[in-house]
């Protein structure tokens, strides 16, 4: 599972993208909802990835590691 920050195509606004999740649609939605509540931010599920508005990489990595996932930071 990889966590990265993207700004391309979003008018300079950062979006935290979580990819490489071995989950199906309903489980992805459930995990997305949990992450959005934890970060206090909006987000969505697109093409098998979770997108959370803003730069929440550290908080998301800590949260997912605490749930037993292996998480790596991608990009800068």
Secondary structure, DSSP 8 states (H G I E B T S, - for coil): -EEEEE-TTTTT--EEEEE-----HHHHHHHHHHHHHHHT--EEEETTEEEEEB--HHHHHHHHHHTT---EE---
